[in-house]
Amino acid sequence: MFEIVPENMIKTSISELKNAKEPIYIWGGAQCARKIKGYCERNEIEVKGFLINREYIKEDLKELYGIPVYVLEDFLVHNKCIIIVAFAGYYEGQLKEYAGNIEKLYALDFIGKLCLEEIDGTITPEFYTKNKKNLEWLENKLADEKSKKALNDYIFQKMSGIYRKDNYELNQYFPDDVIHFQEQEIFVDCGAYQGESAIDFINHLETQGIHSYKKIISIEAEKSNFLRLEEHLKNYANVEIIFAGVWNETNILRINSGYGDNSSISDKGTECVEMKAIDDILKGEAATYIKMDIEGSELHALYGAAGTIKKYKPKLAICIYHKPEDLIQIPQFIYQLREDYQFYIRNHSPYGIEAVLYAI
């Protein structure tokens, strides 16, 4: 059974903000800050301005999204206020030297509901109700209790904005209790970014007493990342680096380039990039481990790897946090290809992202 989201706590925080005596300011200035401001306006919560740390603010920035901007450190010395934190990563005591002027501080993981309904990847109550049986199917397919807790926590924090900061794991894509390597591994890294996963793969082989691999295929679609990927992996043997995206077929599609590790396919994308299917890349050869972190294109890429998965049953590490439906469609598709996979889920961030499905 999945944990019920405590809507009463969220409603209480909104009520407190509506009736606040001190002025309200948003700490942060990025997309989340804009979305929180919009939500506050629609719910008759007046926001007086944005507070941005000195190290991040441009000298000539005086206004943002139609309201004033202040240097956080200067403002809090002289003004009493209520603060809404608009970024992930806040920890208690971060502003302790200004505690006397902070009437109350609402961290994103407490009132995340203010903006979650507008952020891609959110699991809404409607989605949860509609797909409850499918989510229970996934829960029943998970191979260990740790995975079931990870799934429960992921759904809870996606629906509530209340993050489980004490329940996440390091070693993304290589959790020691799930991923075990053998000699002659062939690693297909989809969304290779700048080579971090490939290097981590090599290091984890070493920790398991394996001192060589057969091949690494690193695939990256964002040009600036690809250039750094080439540089970072140039001294490693048996590495093939491919400038392309991963899709269900070989094709040309547009991507939003220039977003670093968040570049993704879009009809309004700024660049055209060749897309390749894993089956086409491998041409019937084996893969032993396939990792995918490709900003919501994972299901399409799995379609393009169906032949490889059916024939060789490679270990899979597939991100399932980019879109709500991925939590259902990705494991069900893999299960359709091969019913002998065991499923695991691990959360690799405390902020409702980096949830990975492992199929072994």
Beta strands, then each sheet from edge to edge (+ up, - down):
strand 1: 24-27
strand 2: 49-52
strand 3: 63-64
strand 4: 67-71
strand 5: 81-85
strand 6: 102-106
strand 7: 186-190
strand 8: 215-220
strand 9: 239-243
strand 10: 245-246
strand 11: 251-255
strand 12: 271-276
strand 13: 289-292
strand 14: 315-319
strand 15: 343-347
strand 16: 355-359
sheet 1: 3+ 4- 2- 1- 5- 6-
sheet 2: 9+ 8+ 7+ 13+ 14+ 16- 15+
sheet 3: 10+ 12+ 11-
end
